[in-house]
Amino acid sequence: MRKAVVILSVALLVLDASCVTFGSDTAVSREGFVSVSGTGNRFAGFASLDDGFGFADANTTCSFDSVFPVSNEINLSGGQLDLNKDLFFSADAEVLTGGTFVGNSHAIIFPKEKETLQWPTGTKKLVIADTETQSEGVRSVSWSFDNSYLAVGIADNAGGDELNIFYFDGSVLTLTASAELTDDINSVRWHPTLHFLAVGANRGSNELVIYQLDVPSGSFTQTDNQNINQDAFAVAWQPSGAHLAVAENSGSEIEVFSFDSGAGTLTTVAVGGITGNVDASRDAISWESGGTYFAVGWVSNSPNLTIFEFTGAAANDIVSITVNSAATTVEAVAWSPAENVIAIGIDLSTERFRIYDFDPDAATLVEQTSARIGEGTGIVYGVDWSSDGKCFVLGRETNASGTELRVFRYNAISDTSIELDGEDFTPDVTSVRFSPNDELIGVGASFVSTDAQARAYTIDDGIQSFIFDTVTLTLNTDIDFLCTTSFVGPCVIDGNGHVVTVTSNGVIIVDGASSSLHFKNVIVKGINGTNVRCTDNLGTFSLQDMQWVQNGNYCFDTGHLAIEEHVVITGTGTFSYQTDQESFINDHSTLEIASGLTFRYAPSSADNTLLCFEDSTSILRFHNSCFNITSTGLQLTKGCLMIDGVVQLCSEASVQAEGVVFGDGTAANDFFINVYPGASLEVTDGYLIYNNVS
């Protein structure tokens, strides 16, 4: 007996040790980023989660009692958060991975955002697809606009090719074309919309070259070369593709060329530079999204970062700064496609990655010190942004401390950077590029022949599904659902007039018996197929004062609908009512089928009474739309049909018993019809039976 007691006591101690309370219920405590593991954990009432939290795995559970908003990174990793209070997200909060929110009838309140909120944002995990060994060190890589071709420029290959073009099929890089330039290549860039490639090289003449890849034939030909009398160290296309900017290795000079896409040729339109005789940094040039400004990094100089304004006829230095010191080289420059934010990599300092705000009106560059990542041990050779400006990738010098290839999430509201993933390399990572669709990363490694390689990575966004259990989502911004999101128990999305978009990978599910989702004052877009559905016939979508926007045919085949106030089904295609359950239009409520849409009554059972109306104030309105009924037939009672514009009613009935019936022969169940002035109801096929008493 005594032995049993001892064993039980040990078990209890282990169980208690796994339950951690973060913060206090009596005094405010700022917790920093909180890592949570095990079960039975708790965020206390005055725990301030300014730096976010992360769960270890899907077995992690934690309750939430805090009165403070949650900021920064939230990573559920499939675990469960139980709400004992409403959960407020700050404007800089980002939910990276899925999990379960048990609401206990509490609310999750989303912040006001300046842009659409992505739910979730994902983690951007790197997955190596293929590696191609290169004969010399890799200087620059670039993806084509169609995400299919990776251009790789290498150092002088002593009689071999310095330019290699690889076709990427999603898993394998295949050498498709190559060219010999007889010297180092410094920079390669594909045109933003065409298969033209700009190449900057070290050559005695014709240092700037344009190639064209003809995809159908596979031919790769030179269409132009320019003798700029200096080595071309960095090239970058204007986002429109109309111009090409080039930075040179001496004379502190830059040139801008116009581009004739028909002939594939360049014409000089502007020459500029800074004072002195300074080398541009290799591959360190980048345009802002509007095509008016571009940034250039310089080698060991004061200044070492310059913003030029391109007027169409001139390229003027409007602001130059010295980053860190005059001995510092700005090795990499990348302008965010989303805003006037510039990321740079440098070779000295305890902070070798930095982000600057550019103010074109004041002509200033101001560092966002909050975005620093503590990179002080390795030279940052390459930086690139995703197309939405929400992630960046950097490549750095090989070092025992940390990874050489890293992907970060950038929060434009808090100006902070969160590392999402990294990859170890033996050599230096010399060049990095996102593909235009943000699904790939091209990497060049090693400045010398040893370990020289080009790699293609695919990106796993790490998104998992979400479960919301007995919770209200209160929106103060538009939101995109990017994954499968299930609602269990009674749940509400209170849109406050905002937009919920079900993306191509998104699904909204009412899961389980007696579960419901109440859409209130919201616009739901992207509905098609069965991407908004119930899993059980006892499930319900309650639609209140909302717009249901389809981008294709949609099938509602399980569960119930409840219509409150004014609900509009709009967009394109057909709404096919195929469930064998009843749906209700409540009193003083209207279900409107908007212009161009078809509402098709096609239940899976032979029941013609599944569209139910509370009373005569329950309205089914068609506006320049179509009403299609299968041979099951349809009997409508109590409510009202409103016809606005030209409305077509098509019954597939072959006999009267399969037709559309208004009323059931009792006065209390008469079904009224109101036709707006100038409107018409066209019965194109089948039977329409009037069975009202009045």
N, C-alpha and C positions, 0 to 999 in steps of 0.2 A: 504493500500500500504506500509506504513512504517513497519507494522508487517511482511510482506512478505520479505522485505529487511533484517530485522534482522535475520530471520530464514535462509536465504540464506547465510549471512555472517558467521553464526555459522557453517553451513555445510561445507563451504570452509575452515574454520579453522581446523575442524576435519580432512578433507581430507589432508591438508598440513601437519598436525602433523604425519600422518602415513607414510610420505615419508621422509626417512632418507638418508643423504649422509654421507658415511663413508670415512674419510680421506680428503685429500685436493688436489686441482689441481695446487697448487703453491709451496707446501713444502712437503717433504717426512714425512710420519707419519706411525709408526709401530702400527698396530691396535690391536694386540693380537687376541684371538679368537673372531670372530664377530657373534653375534646372530641376525638374521634378521627376521622380521615379517612384515606383511602387504604388501601393493603394492607400486610400484613406487620408490623403494629404489635404491641406486646407490653406487658402489665402485668407488671412484674418481681416477683421473689419477695417483696420487702419494701415494695411499693407499697401504701399504705393508701388505699383508695378510700372514705373516709368520706362524701364528698359526691356519690358516684355518678359515672356516666359516660354520654356520649351519642355515638352514631355519626352521621356526617354523612349517610349514605345506604346503599342496599342493596349498594353495591360496597365498603363498608368491612369490613376484616377485622382481627382482633386476637387474639392468644393470651393466655391467662390463666395466670400462674405464682404469683400472690400467695397468701400464707398467711393473709391477713387477710379477715374478712367484708366484703362489699360493702354499703354503706348508701345510703339516699336514692334518687335517681332513676336508673333504668336505661332508656335509650332506644336500642334496637338499630336502629331505622329500617330494618329489613329486612336488616341486615348480619349478619356471622358472628363468633361468639366461640368460639375453640378452647380447650378446657380441657386444661391440662397438670397441674392439681391439682384437687382437689375445690373446688367453689364454694359458699361459705356466704353466704346472705342474712341480713342483720341484720333485726331486727323492724321497722325503719322503711324497709326497702327497698321500692321500688315499680317494677315493670316496666311501662313505659308503652306500648311498641309492640313489634311482633313482630320476628322474625328467626330465626337459626339458632344453636343450641348444638351444637357438635361435642364430644361428651363424651370421646372416646378412653378409654372404660370408666371414667371418673370419675363422681362424683356431684354433683348439685345439692341442697343441704340447705336446706329451707325452715324458717323460724323458728317458734317458738311464738307464736301470735297470740291476742289476746283476741276476735277476730272472724274470720269467714271471709275468706280471702285471695282477691281478685279477680285472675284471670290472663287478660290483662293488665288494668291499671287504665284504660288509654286516655288520650288526650291532650286531649279536649274542644276540638276546633277549631270556631271560630265560622263559620257559613255564613249570610249574610244571605238571608232569604227575601222580605221585603217591607217597604216603608217607606210610611207614610201621613203626609202633611203635616198639621200641626195649625195652627189659626188663632191660637192663643196658646200660651204656654210650658207645657210638660208638667210637672205636679207629682207625679203618681203613676200607676203601672200595676199591673195584677194579672191573673193567669190564673185562669180558672174551674177547678173541681175535675176536669172532664172534658177539660181541656187544649184546649178548643175556642174559648173566648171571651177576648179581651183587653180589659179595661176600661181606659180612659184618662181621667184627670182633668186638666183644664187650667185656666189662669188665666181670670179674668173675660173673657167673650167679647163684651161690649157688645151684648147683645140676641140673641146666638147661643147655641148649646149648649156647655156646659162639660163634659158627660159623654158620652163616645162608647164604644160597645160594638162591637167588631169580631169577626166570625167568622173563624177561621183554618182553612183546609182542608189545611194542610200546606205550602202555597206562597204563598197570597194572603190578605191581610187585607181583609175586606169589611165595610163599615159596616152594622150590623144594627139598632142602636137608638141613641138619644141622648136627652139631657134637658138642659133649661136650669135652672140654679140661681141665676143672676143675680149671681154673685160667684165668687171664686177657690175651686176645689176644692183641698184640701190632701192628702187621703188617700183611696184606694179599696182595698177588699178584698172579694174573693169569699168566700162561705161555704165551709168546707172540704168539704162534701158536697152542697150544694144550690145552685140558681141564684138565690140571694139575694146582693145586693151592698150593702155598707155604704159610705157616703160621708160624709166629714167636710169641711165647707166653712166659708168666711167669710160669714156672713149675719147680719142683725139678729135673726133668730129661726129656729127649726127648723134648727139648724146640723148636726144629725146625721140622715141620711136612709137609709132602707132601700128598695131596689128589688128587684123580682122579674122575672126573665126567664122567660117561658113558651116553652120551645123549640118545641113543636109548632105553636103559633100565631104565634110571633114577637113576641108582645105584651110590652111592658116597662113595668111599672106600679110606682108608689110604694105601698108597703104600710104605711109608718110614717115619722114624723119626730119628732124630740125637740128641744125648746127647752131647751138647756143653758146659755143666757145667756152663752156664751163661744164664740169660734170653735173648731171641732173641728179640731185640727191633726194628729192621728194616730189611726187606728183599727186594731184587730187582733182577729180572732176567736180565741177559745180553740180549741185543736186539735180538740176534740169538737164545736165549733159551738154549744155550749149558752150561751155568754156572749160579750159583746163588750166590749173595753176601749177607752176613749177618753181621750186626753190633750188638754188644752185650752191656749189661747194665753196665758192669764194666770191669776193666782191660784194657780199651781203645782198645779193640780187635775187629778185623774183620776177617771173614773167607770167602773163596771162595770155592764153591763146583762145581765139574763137575756133569752133569745130564745125566743119562741114560733114554732116553724117552721111550725105549722099556719096561724097568722094572719099571720105575718111581722112581728110587733111586738116592741118592746123594753120592759123594765121595769127601772127603776133598782134595784140591790140593794146597791151599795157605792159610797162616795165616799171618796177619799183624796187625798194630795198630800204636798208637802214644805214646809218653812218658807220664807216669803217670797212675793214676787209675781213668779213666773218664767214665761216662755213655754216651753211644750213645743216641741221641734223638729218641723218638718213631716215627717210620715210616719215618725217615729222611735219606734216601739213594736213589741215582739215578745214572744210567749209562749214559755215552755219547753214541751217536748213533753207533759209530764204535765198541763199546764193549771193548775198551782198558782202559778207565778211568772210575772211579766212584767217586762220592762225598758223604761225610758223615758229618752230623751235630752232634755236641756234646753239652752236658749240662753244662752250667756255667763254662767255662774253657777258658784258653788261651793256645793253639788255640781252636776255636770252629767250624771251617770249614776246612775239609781236602780233598785233591784230592789224590786218590790212582791210581797208574798205575798197571794194571794186565798184567803180562807177559806170563801167562799160567801156570807158576810154582810158582810165587811169587806175592804178592800185596804190592807195595812199596809206602810209603808216599813221594810224590814228591813236594807238596806244602801245607802248613798249614798257616792259617791266623786267626787273632782275629777280629771278626766283632763287632764293637761298643766298647765292653769291656769284660774283663774276667768274669764278672758277667752275661753276656748275654748268653742265650740259643738259638742256631739255631734250631728252632722248625720244619722247613720244608725245603726240598731241592728238586729241580726239574731241571734236565738238559734238555735244549731245544733239540728236535730231529733234528733241522735244522742246528745248529751251536754250537760252543763252548761257550755257554752262559748258566749261572746257575742262577736260581731264588731261593731266600731263604726268609723264614719268621723268624722273631726273636721276643723276648718277651720284650725287652727294647728299648729305644731310641725314638726320634721323627720321625724316618724313619724305620718302622718295616717290610717293604718289600724292598728288594734290588735285583739288578741284577749285576752279575759279568761276565767279560770276562776272559776266561781261555786261556792262551798261552802255548801250550804244549812244544814248543821249548825253551821258556824262563822259563818255569815252574813258571808262575805268575798268580795271580788273581787280576784283577783291576776292581773296581766298576764303573758301568755306572751311574754316578750321575744324568744324564739327564733322566733316566728311573724311578726315584723316583716318588712316587704317593702321598706323604704327609701323609702316614699312621702312625700316632703317638699316637693313642688312644686305639688301640686294638691289642692284641697279634695275630700274623698271624700263625695259626696252620697248614694250608694246602695250597699247591701250586701245580699246574699241568699245563703242556703245551698241546696245541693242537698238532696233529701229524705234521703239517707244520711249527710249531714254530711261527705262526703269532698271536696267542691268548694265554692268560693264564687265569686260574681261581684261585681265592684265597678264603680261608675260614678263618674267624677270630673270636676272642672273641666277645661275645655279648656286645653291647655298644650303648649308646644313640646317638652317633655321627656316622651316616652313616649306610650302610647295612653290613650284616655279610657274605654274599656270593656275589662275584663280578667277572665279566668277563671283561677283558681288551684286547684291540688290541695293539700288540707290533710292532713297526716299527724298523726293523733291520738296516735301513740306518741312521735314526736320533737318534736311541737308545732312543726312547720315548714311553710312554705308555698312551693309551687313554681308559678311562672307557667306556664300551659299555652298561652294564646293571648291576643291583644289586637286591638282594632280602633280605628282612628283616627276621631274625630268632629271636625267643625268647631265645633259648639256644645258646651256642657257636657252631660254625661250626668247627668241629674237623678234617674232612678229605674230600678231593675233588678229583675227577678223571674224566677226559675226557674219553669217549669211544674211541676205536681205530679209528672209522670212524668219530669222532669229532661231531657226531650228538646228543650225550647224555652227561649229566654230572651226576655222582653219588655223593651224599653228605651224610656224616655222621654228626650227630649233638648231642651235649651234652656229657660231660665226666662222668656224673652221670645218675642215672636212671630217674630222673625227665626230662621230655620232650625228652628223648632219641629217636632218629628216624633215619631212612634211607630214602632218597628221590631219585627219578629219575626225572631229568629234560630233556625235549627235548629242542632243540635250534632252534628258528626261526631266520633265517639269516636277516630278515627284508628287503630283496632285493625287490625293486620296479622296474618297467620297465623304460626305458629311451627313450626319443625322441630327435633326433638330427635334427634340421631344418636349412637347407642351411648352412652347415658347412663342413670344411675339417678336418679330423682327421689325424694328422701327427705322425707316429709311429717311435720311436727310441728304441723300445723293443718289445718283443713278448707280446701278450695280450690274455686273455681268456674272452670271453663274457659269463657271467653267468646267464643272464636273457633276457627277450624280449627287443630287441633294435630296435626302428623304426627310419627310415630315411625319412624325409619329404622335398620336394623341391629338388634342385640339391645338392647332397652331395658327398664327396670323402673320401675314406680311402687310404691314401698314405703310403704304408707299409715300404718303404725303405728296402725291402728285408726281413722284419720280418714276423712272423707267427701270424695269427688271428685264434684262436680255438673257434668254436661254441660248447660249452659244452652240456651235456645232458639236462640241463635246459635252454640253450641259444637258441634264435631265432633271426635272422636278417630279418627285414621286410622293403621293400620299400613301403611306405604307402601313398596311395592317387593317384589321377590322375596327370600325368605329373611329378611325383617324380622320382628320379633316384639315384642310388648309383654306383659310379665309383670306382671299385677295381683297384688300381694301384701299381705295383711292390710289390706284397704281396702274401703270401701263406695262403690260407684259408683252415683250416682243420675241421674235425668233421661234414661234410655235409651229411645229410641223410634225408629221408622222404620229408618234405616240410619246413625244418627249415631255409632255405634261400629262401625267396619268395617275390613276389609282391602281393599287395591286389587289384590292378586295372590293367586292360589291357593296360592302358597308361603308366604304370610304366616300368622302364628299369634298368637292371643290365648291366653296361658297364665294360667289363673285359679287362684290359690292362696289358700285360707282367706279368702274374700271374699264380699260380698253384691253381687249384680247386681240393681239396683232399676229396674224399668221403670215409666214413666208412660204407657204406651200400647203398641200393637202394635209388635213389633220383628222385623226380618228379618236373619238372618245368611246371606249369599248368596255369600261368597267367603272362601277360606282355611280354616284349621284352628282347632279349640279343643283345649286340653289342660287337664284338670282335675286339680288337686292338693289334697290334704287335703279340707276341707269347703267346698263352693261352693254358695251358695243363690241361685237365680233367683226373685225375688219382685216384688211390685208388682201392676200391672194389665196386662191384655191377653194377647197370645199371643207366645211366642218361636217364630218360624218358622225351622226349620233347613233352608235352601235351597241351601247350598253342595254341590258335587259332590265335596268332599274329606272324608277321614276325620278324625274327632275322637276323642280318647282320654280315658277316665277311668283314671287311674293306679292302681296298687295302693295299698291302704289310703286310698282317696279316695272322696268321695261328691259326686255332683251331685244337689242337692235342688230339686225344683220345688214352690214353696211354695203355700200356700192361695190359691185363686181364680185361679191362672194356668193357661194352657194351653201345653203343649209340643207343637209340631206338626212332625212329620218329613215334609218335602216337598222332597227334593233335586231339583236341576235335571236330574240324570241318573237313569236307571232302575237305581239301585244301592241294594240294600236292606241293605248291610253297612257303612254309614259310621259308625255308632256303635260304637266299639270299646272293649273292656274288657280290662285287663291280666290280671286273675285274679279269683278269687271274692271278693276284698276290694275290688274295684271296684264301687261301688254307684250305681244310679240310683234315687233315692227320690222318690216322689210323696206329698204331704201335702195331702189335700183339694183336689186339682187334677186336671187333665185331660191325657190322653195321646192325641193325634190323629195318625193315620198315613194318608197318601194311598195311592192304589192302587199306588204303587211297592212297597209292602210294607216290612217290616223284619225282619231276622233278628238276634237277639241271642245272643251266645255268651260263655262264660267268666265273666261277671260275675254280678251279683245285682240283682233288682228288689225294692224294699221298698215296701210299701203301708201308708200311715198315714192313717187316717180313710177317708172315702168318695172313691174314685178312679174316674174314668170313663175307659175305654179305648174309643176310637172308631176302627175301621178302615174305610176307604173301599173295601175290597176287594169286588169283585163275584164273584171266584172264589178258591179256596183258595190258588192260587199268588201272589196279591196280599196275602195275610194277614200277620199278625204271628207269627213263628216263634221259639220258645224252644229253643235248642240246634240242633245240626246232625247229630245221630245218632252223634257220637263222645263218649265219656265225658270226654275232656280238655276238651271245649268245652261241657259242660253249663252251662245258665244257670239260676241258682237264683231262687226266688221266696219272699220272706218277707212274711207278712201279720201286722201287729200285732194284738193282741187287740182285738176290737170293730171292726176295719177291714174294708173290703170293696173288691173290684175288680169294677166293673160293666162288662161288655163290652156296649156299647150297639149296635154295628153291626159287620159284617164278620166276619172269621175270626181265630181265635186257635188256633195249632197248637203242641202240645207235642211237641217232637222231642228231648227229653233222653233219655239212656240210663238214668240213675238216676231 
